[in-house]
Amino acid sequence: MCDKSSSPETNKASSQFSLDPKLDEAAKRALDYYLAPKPEVPKKPTSHQLFTVAEGIDDECLLANLSETLASANATISDLTFDLDGSRRHVLLGVLQLIELSELLANRLLDSRVPVTEG
C-alpha cells in the first residue's frame, strides 16, 4: 500500500495551510472574538455629576478640606460684600453668615474628632 502522508503532493498542501505564528494567533483572536465573545461587563449608569470625592478618604481629611473650602468661600464673599451697597450687599452678608455658621460646625466637628497635640 501507498502511504499518502509522505507523498510530495500532501506535504505541499499541508505547508500551504500552515500559518506563521503571528497569523495563526491573529486568526485565533478573530475566531474567538466572533465565536466565543467575552461576557459584557455591566457599565455604570452615566452620571451628570462633575466632581466626586475619592473613595477611602478618612474623615479627618474630609473635614479639614471642608473647613478650608468654607474659609476660602468666606474670604471670597467678604471681599465681594464690602464692594457692594444696598440689597445686594444684604444678600451677600446673609450668604456670608451661612458660610460662617457652616465653618463653625465643621471646625467643632474637626476639633472633637481630631485630638489637638501640643509640642
Phi, psi and omega in degrees: 000158182257133178270114185286337183291340182260002181287150181297328181293321180293318179297323179294317181294318181292328179287335177290327182269355178279118181262153175289162187304323181293314179293321179298317180292320178296319178296319179297317178298318179295316179294318178297323181297317183271327186260336180225066182293149177285147178296142180289137176277127180298133181274147176291146178298143180294130180249145176264009180284127184276320183243148175222163175258131182300143178293148173086006179282132183284160185301321181301315180294318178298315180294321179297317179292322176300314180299317180293322178294317178296321178296321178293318177297320178300312181296320180295310181294322178301316180296317180289323185300318185280359173264356184246162176229163172074212186293328178295322177295320179296321178297313180294326176295324175295317177296319179299319179295320177298319179295316180297319177297317178296322178295319177298316179297316180296318180294322178297315179295319179296318178295323182283336183265334183247117179293138178278124179255132177258143176155000000 
